C-alpha cells in the first residue's frame, strides 16, 4: 500500500472519464495540483460530489492488497450470493494484477477505482501529455 499523505485535507477536484481511462484531479492543501491516471479501468465507484470535496486519505494498493470490502463496494454486492461472487471477483482481480486507487473524504466525494495501472502526474505534465491527445481528438 502506498499512502499519498500529501493530499490529506486537500481537494478532489473532479474526474475526466475517457473510454477505459479515468483522470482524477486532486489538489494539495498548498494548491499544488496532480492527476491520478487510471488505465484499463475495470470498475469505478465515486460520489457524492459536493463543493469542496476534502480528502481524508488517498492510497494506492497492489493486487495482493485488494480486500473483500473493496470488491463489495466496487460491485455494490449485497445479499445471499455475496460470498461466492465476491471471492470469484477478488481472485480475478488478483490474477489479473489489478490495482486500487482509494480516496476517502472528510467532506464530499469518495472514490474507488479498480484498474490495470495507476499513475500520478504533476498537473502541468499531465496537461501537456493529454492536451496533445485532446487536440488530436478534436481534429477527427
N, C-alpha and C positions, 0 to 999 in steps of 0.2 A: 504494500500500500504506500502510495506517495501522497502525503498531505501537502496541500498548497496553502499553507497558513498565511501567506501574504495577502490572501483575499478575505480573511476574517474581517467582518464589518465593512467589506467592500460591497460592490453592486453587481447584480446580474442584470445587464442592460438589455439583453434580448437574444433572439435566435434567428438565424437565417437557415432555412431548410432548402437544400437544392439536391434533388434526386435522393441518393443514399448518403449524402454528406450533410452534417449538421454543424453549423458555426455557432459557438456560444460566446457571446460578447460579455466580458467581465471587466470590472474596473476596481483597482485597489483604493483604499481609503485616501491615499495621496494623489488620486486621479490618474495614475499610470494605468493604461489600458492594454488588455491582452485578449486573445481569442483562442478558445479551445476548438480544434477542428477534429471532429469525429467522422471517420470514413467507413464506408460499408456498414452503415448503421442497421442493426437488426431490430432494435426496439428503442422507443423513446417514450418517457413519461415526464411531462412538465406541466407546471401550473400551481396555483393560480397566480398569474402575473398581476402586480399592483405597482403603483408609482413607488419607486424606491428599490424594492426587491433586495433587501440587505442580506448578504451571505453570512451564514454561521460557519459552515465548513465546506471546503472543496477538496475532494480526494479522487485519485485515480487508483483503480485496483486491477491487478493482473488476473488471469483466468482462474488460478487456484484460490483466489481470494473472493470470488463471486459467491454470494451466500444464497440460501433458500429464500430469505426475505427479499433479496434483490429481485429474484425471479418472480416471486409472488407479486411484488409491486409493479414490475415492468409489464407483466402479462395480466395484471389485475385478476389473479386467480383466487377464487374462494370456493367453498363447497366440499362435498364428499370426495370428489375425484382429485382433489388438490394434491395429495402426496404423490401419487403416481405421475401426474402431469408435471409437477414442479421438479421432481427427481429427473425425469427424462430431459426436460429443458435445461436444467443445470448441467447434466452430463454433456449435453450437446454443446453448450456454451464453452465448457472447459475443453472439450475435444477440439473445437474449432479455434481455440486460443483467443477468445474474445476478451475484451476489456470493458471496464465500467468507469464512467465519469459520474460522480455523485456530488451534487451541490445541494446542501440543505440551507434553509434560510432562517434568519431571526425574524424576518418580516417579508411577506410576499412569496415569490416563486421559488419552488424547489425543482430539481431536475435530476433525472436518472437516465443514462444512455448506455446501451449495450452495443459495442461496435468492434470492428476488426482492429482499428488503430485510433489512438487519441493523441494529438499533438497540441502543444501550447505555443503560440507565436505572439511576439510583441505586436500590438495593433498596427504599427507602421509597416512592418514586414508582411503581415497578413494582408493589409490593404494593397500593397504593391503586387503581391502574388495573385490575389483574387480580382483586382481591378482589371488586369490583363484578361482574365477569364471572362469577366462581365463584358468587357469591350468586345471580345470575340463573339459572345452570345448575341449581343445587340447587332452585330454585322449580319448574322444569319437570318 
